[in-house]
Amino acid sequence: MKVRAPLIAACSLILASAAADAADLVTVYQRALQNDPQIREADALRLASRESKPQALAALLPQLDASGSAEKFKSDGSSLFPSTDGDLTTFVNRQTENDTDTIGWQVQLRQPVFRWDQWMTLKRADAEVAQAEADYRFAQQDLIQRTSIRYFDVLAAQDTVDAAQASLDAFARQLEQAEKRFEVGLIAITDVQEARAAHDQAAAALIQAKRTLATARELLRELTGESFDQLAAPVDDMPLESPNPANEEQWVTTALDQNLQVISARLATDIAKQDVRVARAGHLPSLDIVATHADSEDSGTRTVTNPNTAPQVFPADADGKSDSISLQVTVPIYSGGATSSRVRQQVYLHRAARERLERANRETERLARDSYLGVLSEISRVRALRQAVESSQTALQATEAGFEVGTRTTVDVLDARRQLFEAQTNYARSRYDYILNVLQLQLATGTLDRADLEEINSFLRERTITR
């Protein structure tokens, strides 16, 4: 029991680890959603942009400020004063010293009445928040696409490794048979050399395929923060569905209306337009209501010293309070041309924003058309390559049979095997390309979401990934 208990525990850990390493497309996306720095950055930027609305609103609300001061004041000096003694007037030197403490405070309430730039900033904030939300939603859709691309790149690389390994094994058997046939004099040495060359090329191709697989795995790990030993791959009978509706122009229209990058560019144009209005507000007057209450308290002494007399000390205590309500109008007259320059700058930026919107429209239209045609072409390509694999297998079997009876050479067999290897890798890649084109079309139209991944995920099954 002391031996079996650790063994059972170890087996449980191994099974738990294996289960943790197995993942499908939705699981990998969930890991990416939690760990991808790019989506977390987009979320932080979205939350930061939300704060522009309360900041713009706060500028229109009452502003209450309080200030206080404490002052220690000391001074001394002398001055000449006239002194009359009978008919004789003389001037005497009088010394004066002041030593006072002053404590004061003030409260000011300012209510903006008319500030055009602040009203335009508030309106601009609404568009800025909406743009941030559109950018974050696009970041979520982009994460779905990036995850899918890297996920299926791993599967495609694994398919290439499997095909390269199978090809290497077949070429190894072909080389072994060629060497035996050469030993009994059935074939020439050139056939052996051809088989060895094909074997060496297959070995090199397998090394390269494993290197590509390792890179694809690292790219997926970079996105998710985790490595996966098992990923679900498409089943053999995965349906190939054409876009619905089967109308390219409808997809383009939907993309131009709903694509999140186009929406973001459109909002950026609105923001730039509001910035022009904010800059032009620098030429307009502003109007505020200002209410102020001030209170001050002085304490100290004032000492006066006359010649031949004792110093006289007077208190210097005083209290003061004041209240005022005013209507303040500020009219900008001349700022050295800075305001006009800022207006011109924002006009140019608005022009640039309009051009970015036009570019986004054109890119989105191209992407929608290309993705729509890509889905249709990949459907035909998958079917054609599936038939090509079957044809290549049949051709290889026929070539091997001809080789056995002497009607085909070793070179013919090697070429047939290479064609089968190429057909298998192309067929596997085409199925992934079909899925990615479907996701690309949905991304172009702004409709890509988790439900699309779950639909694709329903046609996947687990397979082991080579390390």
C-alpha positions as CSV (number, residue, x, y, z in Angstrom):
1,M,0.0,0.0,0.0
2,K,2.9,2.3,0.7
3,V,4.2,1.7,-2.8
4,R,0.9,1.9,-4.6
5,A,-0.4,5.1,-3.0
6,P,2.4,7.3,-4.5
7,L,2.0,5.5,-7.8
8,I,-1.7,6.2,-7.9
9,A,-1.1,9.8,-7.0
10,A,1.5,10.2,-9.7
11,C,-0.9,8.7,-12.3
12,S,-3.6,11.0,-11.2
13,L,-1.3,14.0,-11.7
14,I,-0.3,12.8,-15.1
15,L,-3.9,12.4,-16.2
16,A,-4.8,15.8,-14.8
17,S,-1.9,17.4,-16.6
18,A,-2.9,15.7,-19.9
19,A,-6.5,16.8,-19.5
20,A,-5.2,20.4,-18.8
21,D,-3.1,20.4,-21.9
22,A,-6.0,19.3,-24.2
23,A,-7.8,22.3,-25.7
24,D,-10.2,23.2,-28.5
25,L,-10.6,26.6,-30.3
26,V,-13.0,28.1,-27.7
27,T,-10.7,27.1,-24.8
28,V,-7.6,28.6,-26.5
29,Y,-9.6,31.8,-27.2
30,Q,-10.6,32.0,-23.6
31,R,-7.0,31.7,-22.5
32,A,-6.0,34.4,-25.0
33,L,-8.9,36.7,-23.7
34,Q,-7.4,36.4,-20.2
35,N,-3.7,36.6,-21.0
36,D,-3.2,38.6,-24.2
37,P,-1.6,41.9,-23.3
38,Q,-3.0,43.6,-26.4
39,I,-6.6,43.0,-25.5
40,R,-5.9,44.1,-21.9
41,E,-4.3,47.2,-23.3
42,A,-7.4,47.9,-25.4
43,D,-9.6,47.5,-22.3
44,A,-7.5,49.9,-20.3
45,L,-7.7,52.5,-23.1
46,R,-11.5,52.0,-23.3
47,L,-11.8,52.7,-19.5
48,A,-9.5,55.7,-19.8
49,S,-11.6,57.2,-22.6
50,R,-14.7,56.9,-20.6
51,E,-13.3,59.4,-18.1
52,S,-13.4,62.2,-20.8
53,K,-17.2,62.5,-20.4
54,P,-17.3,63.3,-16.6
55,Q,-14.2,65.6,-17.1
56,A,-16.0,67.6,-19.8
57,L,-19.2,67.8,-17.8
58,A,-17.3,68.9,-14.7
59,A,-16.0,72.0,-16.5
60,L,-19.6,73.2,-16.9
61,L,-20.5,72.7,-13.2
62,P,-19.8,75.2,-10.4
63,Q,-16.1,75.4,-9.4
64,L,-15.5,76.0,-5.7
65,D,-12.0,77.1,-4.5
66,A,-10.7,78.0,-1.1
67,S,-7.4,79.6,-0.3
68,G,-5.7,80.8,2.9
69,S,-2.6,82.7,4.0
70,A,-0.5,83.5,7.1
71,E,1.8,86.4,7.1
72,K,4.4,87.7,9.6
73,F,5.2,91.4,9.0
74,K,8.0,93.4,10.7
75,S,9.2,96.8,9.8
76,D,11.1,99.8,11.3
77,G,11.9,103.2,10.0
78,S,12.2,106.9,10.9
79,S,10.7,110.1,9.7
80,L,10.9,113.8,10.4
81,F,8.0,115.5,12.1
82,P,7.6,119.2,12.9
83,S,7.6,120.2,16.5
84,T,6.4,123.7,17.7
85,D,7.6,125.4,20.8
86,G,6.2,128.9,21.0
87,D,7.1,130.7,17.9
88,L,10.0,128.2,17.2
89,T,9.3,125.3,14.9
90,T,11.8,122.4,14.7
91,F,11.9,119.0,13.1
92,V,12.4,115.9,15.3
93,N,13.3,112.3,14.2
94,R,10.5,109.8,15.1
95,Q,11.2,106.0,15.1
96,T,8.4,103.7,14.1
97,E,8.3,99.8,14.5
98,N,5.6,97.5,13.3
99,D,5.2,93.8,14.3
100,T,2.0,92.2,13.0
101,D,0.6,88.8,12.2
102,T,-2.0,88.5,9.5
103,I,-4.2,85.4,8.9
104,G,-6.7,85.4,6.0
105,W,-8.8,83.0,3.9
106,Q,-11.0,83.2,0.9
107,V,-13.7,81.1,-0.7
108,Q,-14.7,81.6,-4.3
109,L,-17.5,80.0,-6.3
110,R,-17.4,80.3,-10.1
111,Q,-20.3,79.2,-12.3
112,P,-19.6,79.2,-16.1
113,V,-22.5,80.8,-17.9
114,F,-21.2,80.9,-21.5
115,R,-18.1,79.0,-22.6
116,W,-18.5,77.7,-26.1
117,D,-15.3,75.6,-26.0
118,Q,-16.5,73.7,-22.9
119,W,-19.9,72.9,-24.6
120,M,-18.1,71.6,-27.7
121,T,-15.7,69.6,-25.5
122,L,-18.7,67.9,-23.9
123,K,-20.2,67.0,-27.2
124,R,-16.7,65.8,-28.4
125,A,-16.5,63.5,-25.3
126,D,-19.6,61.6,-26.4
127,A,-18.0,60.8,-29.7
128,E,-14.7,59.9,-28.0
129,V,-16.4,57.4,-25.6
130,A,-18.2,55.9,-28.6
131,Q,-15.0,55.6,-30.5
132,A,-13.3,53.9,-27.6
133,E,-16.1,51.3,-27.4
134,A,-15.9,50.6,-31.1
135,D,-12.1,50.2,-30.9
136,Y,-12.4,47.8,-28.0
137,R,-15.1,45.7,-29.8
138,F,-12.8,45.6,-32.8
139,A,-9.9,44.5,-30.5
140,Q,-12.1,41.6,-29.3
141,Q,-12.9,40.6,-32.9
142,D,-9.2,41.0,-33.9
143,L,-8.3,38.7,-31.0
144,I,-10.7,36.0,-32.3
145,Q,-9.0,36.2,-35.7
146,R,-5.5,36.3,-34.3
147,T,-6.2,33.3,-32.1
148,S,-7.8,31.4,-35.0
149,I,-4.9,32.1,-37.3
150,R,-2.3,30.9,-34.8
151,Y,-4.4,28.0,-33.7
152,F,-4.8,26.6,-37.2
153,D,-1.2,27.5,-38.0
154,V,-0.2,25.0,-35.3
155,L,-2.5,22.3,-36.8
156,A,-1.2,23.0,-40.3
157,A,2.3,22.7,-39.1
158,Q,1.5,19.4,-37.4
159,D,-0.1,18.1,-40.6
160,T,3.1,18.9,-42.4
161,V,5.1,17.1,-39.8
162,D,2.9,14.1,-40.0
163,A,3.0,14.0,-43.8
164,A,6.8,14.6,-43.8
165,Q,7.3,11.8,-41.2
166,A,5.1,9.4,-43.3
167,S,7.0,10.4,-46.4
168,L,10.4,9.8,-44.7
169,D,9.3,6.4,-43.5
170,A,8.1,5.5,-47.0
171,F,11.4,6.7,-48.6
172,A,13.3,4.7,-46.0
173,R,11.5,1.6,-47.0
174,Q,12.0,2.4,-50.6
175,L,15.8,2.9,-50.0
176,E,16.0,-0.4,-48.2
177,Q,14.2,-2.2,-51.0
178,A,16.4,-0.5,-53.6
179,E,19.5,-1.6,-51.8
180,K,18.3,-5.2,-51.6
181,R,17.4,-5.2,-55.3
182,F,20.7,-3.8,-56.2
183,E,22.5,-6.5,-54.2
184,V,20.8,-9.2,-56.3
185,G,21.3,-7.3,-59.6
186,L,17.7,-6.4,-60.3
187,I,18.3,-2.6,-60.5
188,A,21.2,-0.3,-61.3
189,I,23.2,1.8,-58.7
190,T,21.5,4.9,-60.0
191,D,18.2,3.7,-58.6
192,V,19.8,3.3,-55.2
193,Q,21.3,6.8,-55.4
194,E,17.9,8.3,-56.4
195,A,16.2,6.6,-53.5
196,R,18.9,7.8,-51.1
197,A,18.7,11.3,-52.4
198,A,14.9,11.3,-51.9
199,H,15.4,9.9,-48.4
200,D,17.8,12.6,-47.5
201,Q,15.5,15.3,-48.8
202,A,12.6,13.9,-46.9
203,A,14.8,13.9,-43.7
204,A,15.6,17.6,-44.3
205,A,12.0,18.4,-45.0
206,L,11.0,16.7,-41.7
207,I,13.5,18.8,-39.8
208,Q,12.2,22.0,-41.3
209,A,8.6,21.0,-40.7
210,K,9.4,20.4,-37.0
211,R,11.1,23.8,-36.8
212,T,8.0,25.4,-38.3
213,L,5.8,23.6,-35.8
214,A,7.9,24.8,-32.9
215,T,7.6,28.4,-34.1
216,A,3.8,28.1,-34.5
217,R,3.5,26.6,-31.0
218,E,5.5,29.5,-29.6
219,L,3.4,32.1,-31.4
220,L,0.3,30.5,-29.9
221,R,1.9,30.4,-26.5
222,E,2.8,34.1,-26.8
223,L,-0.9,34.9,-27.3
224,T,-2.3,32.7,-24.6
225,G,0.6,32.4,-22.1
226,E,0.2,28.6,-22.1
227,S,1.4,25.6,-24.2
228,F,-1.0,22.9,-25.5
229,D,-0.1,19.3,-26.2
230,Q,-3.5,18.5,-27.8
231,L,-5.6,20.7,-30.1
232,A,-8.9,19.9,-31.7
233,A,-8.7,19.6,-35.5
234,P,-11.6,19.7,-38.1
235,V,-13.4,16.4,-38.6
236,D,-13.2,14.8,-42.1
237,D,-16.9,15.6,-42.8
238,M,-16.7,19.2,-41.8
239,P,-19.4,21.1,-43.8
240,L,-18.4,23.6,-46.4
241,E,-21.1,26.3,-46.5
242,S,-21.2,29.2,-49.0
243,P,-21.8,32.7,-47.7
244,N,-25.4,33.6,-47.0
245,P,-26.7,35.7,-48.7
246,A,-24.9,34.7,-51.9
247,N,-24.6,38.3,-53.0
248,E,-21.2,40.0,-52.9
249,E,-22.7,43.6,-53.0
250,Q,-24.9,42.9,-49.9
251,W,-21.8,41.8,-48.0
252,V,-19.9,44.9,-49.1
253,T,-22.9,47.1,-48.0
254,T,-23.1,45.4,-44.6
255,A,-19.3,45.8,-44.1
256,L,-19.4,49.6,-44.9
257,D,-22.3,50.0,-42.4
258,Q,-21.1,47.7,-39.6
259,N,-17.3,47.3,-39.8
260,L,-15.9,48.6,-36.5
261,Q,-12.8,50.2,-38.0
262,V,-15.0,52.2,-40.4
263,I,-17.2,53.2,-37.4
264,S,-14.2,54.2,-35.4
265,A,-12.8,56.3,-38.4
266,R,-16.2,57.9,-38.8
267,L,-16.3,58.9,-35.1
268,A,-12.7,60.1,-35.4
269,T,-13.9,62.5,-38.2
270,D,-16.7,63.8,-35.9
271,I,-14.1,64.3,-33.1
272,A,-11.9,66.3,-35.4
273,K,-14.8,68.4,-36.5
274,Q,-15.6,69.2,-32.9
275,D,-11.9,70.1,-32.3
276,V,-12.3,72.7,-35.0
277,R,-15.2,74.2,-33.1
278,V,-13.3,74.1,-29.9
279,A,-10.4,76.0,-31.5
280,R,-12.7,78.6,-33.0
281,A,-14.2,79.2,-29.5
282,G,-10.9,81.0,-28.7
283,H,-12.3,84.0,-30.6
284,L,-15.5,84.1,-28.6
285,P,-16.1,85.8,-25.2
286,S,-16.8,83.9,-22.0
287,L,-19.2,84.7,-19.2
288,D,-18.9,83.6,-15.6
289,I,-20.7,84.3,-12.3
290,V,-18.2,84.7,-9.5
291,A,-19.2,84.8,-5.8
292,T,-16.4,85.5,-3.2
293,H,-16.2,85.6,0.6
294,A,-13.0,86.8,2.2
295,D,-12.0,87.0,5.9
296,S,-8.8,88.4,7.4
297,E,-7.5,89.0,10.9
298,D,-4.5,91.2,12.0
299,S,-2.8,91.1,15.4
300,G,0.4,92.9,16.6
301,T,1.8,96.2,17.8
302,R,3.0,99.5,16.5
303,T,5.7,101.2,18.5
304,V,6.4,104.9,18.0
305,T,9.5,106.5,19.7
306,N,10.0,110.3,19.9
307,P,13.2,112.0,21.1
308,N,13.3,112.6,24.8
309,T,10.1,110.6,25.4
310,A,9.3,107.0,26.3
311,P,8.2,104.7,23.5
312,Q,4.5,104.5,22.8
313,V,3.0,101.1,22.0
314,F,-0.3,100.9,20.0
315,P,-2.2,97.8,19.2
316,A,-2.4,96.9,15.5
317,D,-5.4,94.5,15.7
318,A,-8.0,94.5,12.9
319,D,-10.6,92.2,11.4
320,G,-12.0,92.4,8.0
321,K,-14.7,90.5,6.0
322,S,-16.0,91.0,2.5
323,D,-18.6,89.4,0.2
324,S,-19.0,90.0,-3.5
325,I,-21.0,88.6,-6.4
326,S,-19.9,89.6,-9.9
327,L,-20.6,88.8,-13.5
328,Q,-17.3,88.5,-15.3
329,V,-17.0,88.9,-19.1
330,T,-13.7,88.0,-20.8
331,V,-13.3,89.1,-24.4
332,P,-10.2,87.8,-26.2
333,I,-8.7,90.6,-28.3
334,Y,-5.2,89.6,-29.5
335,S,-3.1,86.5,-28.7
336,G,-0.3,86.9,-31.1
337,G,-2.1,84.9,-33.8
338,A,-2.0,81.7,-31.7
339,T,-5.8,81.2,-31.8
340,S,-6.0,81.5,-35.6
341,S,-3.1,79.1,-35.9
342,R,-4.8,76.5,-33.7
343,V,-7.9,76.8,-35.8
344,R,-5.9,76.2,-39.0
345,Q,-4.2,73.2,-37.3
346,Q,-7.5,71.6,-36.4
347,V,-8.9,72.2,-39.9
348,Y,-5.9,70.3,-41.4
349,L,-6.4,67.5,-38.8
350,H,-10.1,67.3,-39.8
351,R,-9.1,67.0,-43.4
352,A,-6.7,64.1,-42.5
353,A,-9.5,62.4,-40.5
354,R,-11.7,62.5,-43.6
355,E,-9.0,60.9,-45.7
356,R,-8.5,58.2,-43.1
357,L,-12.2,57.5,-43.2
358,E,-12.1,57.2,-47.0
359,R,-9.1,54.9,-46.7
360,A,-10.9,52.7,-44.1
361,N,-14.0,52.5,-46.5
362,R,-11.9,51.4,-49.4
363,E,-9.9,48.9,-47.3
364,T,-13.1,47.5,-45.9
365,E,-14.7,47.1,-49.3
366,R,-11.6,45.3,-50.6
367,L,-11.5,43.0,-47.5
368,A,-15.2,42.2,-47.8
369,R,-15.0,41.3,-51.5
370,D,-11.7,39.4,-51.1
371,S,-13.1,37.4,-48.2
372,Y,-16.3,36.6,-49.9
373,L,-14.5,35.3,-53.0
374,G,-12.0,33.6,-50.7
375,V,-14.7,31.5,-49.0
376,L,-16.2,30.5,-52.4
377,S,-12.8,29.6,-53.9
378,E,-11.6,27.7,-50.8
379,I,-14.7,25.6,-50.9
380,S,-13.9,24.5,-54.5
381,R,-10.2,24.2,-53.6
382,V,-10.9,21.9,-50.6
383,R,-13.0,19.6,-52.7
384,A,-10.4,19.6,-55.5
385,L,-7.5,18.9,-53.2
386,R,-9.5,16.1,-51.5
387,Q,-9.9,14.5,-54.8
388,A,-6.2,15.2,-55.6
389,V,-5.2,13.2,-52.4
390,E,-7.3,10.3,-53.5
391,S,-5.9,10.5,-57.0
392,S,-2.4,10.7,-55.8
393,Q,-2.9,7.6,-53.5
394,T,-4.3,5.7,-56.5
395,A,-1.4,6.9,-58.7
396,L,1.1,5.8,-56.1
397,Q,-0.4,2.4,-55.8
398,A,-0.4,2.0,-59.6
399,T,3.2,3.2,-59.8
400,E,4.4,0.8,-57.1
401,A,2.6,-2.1,-58.9
402,G,4.3,-1.1,-62.1
403,F,7.6,-1.0,-60.3
404,E,7.1,-4.5,-59.0
405,V,6.6,-5.9,-62.6
406,G,9.3,-3.7,-64.1
407,T,7.3,-1.2,-66.1
408,R,8.1,1.7,-63.7
409,T,11.4,3.0,-62.3
410,T,12.4,4.0,-58.9
411,V,12.2,7.6,-60.0
412,D,8.6,7.2,-60.9
413,V,7.8,5.8,-57.5
414,L,9.7,8.6,-55.7
415,D,7.8,11.3,-57.8
416,A,4.5,9.7,-57.0
417,R,5.3,9.8,-53.3
418,R,6.3,13.4,-53.5
419,Q,3.0,14.3,-55.2
420,L,1.1,12.5,-52.5
421,F,3.0,14.3,-49.8
422,E,2.3,17.7,-51.5
423,A,-1.4,16.9,-52.0
424,Q,-1.9,15.9,-48.4
425,T,-0.3,19.1,-47.0
426,N,-2.2,21.3,-49.4
427,Y,-5.5,19.6,-48.6
428,A,-4.9,20.1,-44.9
429,R,-4.0,23.7,-45.3
430,S,-6.9,24.4,-47.5
431,R,-9.4,23.4,-44.9
432,Y,-7.9,25.8,-42.4
433,D,-7.8,28.5,-45.0
434,Y,-11.5,28.0,-45.6
435,I,-12.3,28.5,-41.9
436,L,-10.1,31.6,-41.7
437,N,-11.7,33.1,-44.8
438,V,-15.1,32.6,-43.1
439,L,-13.9,34.4,-40.0
440,Q,-12.3,37.1,-42.1
441,L,-15.6,37.8,-43.9
442,Q,-17.4,38.1,-40.6
443,L,-14.7,40.4,-39.3
444,A,-15.0,42.6,-42.4
445,T,-18.8,42.9,-41.7
446,G,-18.3,43.6,-38.0
447,T,-20.4,40.5,-37.0
448,L,-17.6,38.2,-35.7
449,D,-18.2,37.0,-32.1
450,R,-17.7,34.1,-29.8
451,A,-20.8,32.3,-31.2
452,D,-18.9,32.0,-34.5
453,L,-16.0,30.3,-32.8
454,E,-18.4,27.9,-31.0
455,E,-20.0,26.9,-34.3
456,I,-16.6,26.1,-35.8
457,N,-15.6,24.4,-32.5
458,S,-18.4,21.9,-32.9
459,F,-16.7,20.4,-35.9
460,L,-13.3,19.9,-34.2
461,R,-11.8,16.8,-32.5
462,E,-8.7,16.5,-30.4
463,R,-5.3,15.5,-31.8
464,T,-1.9,15.3,-30.2
465,I,0.7,17.9,-31.1
466,T,4.3,16.7,-31.7
467,R,6.9,18.3,-29.5
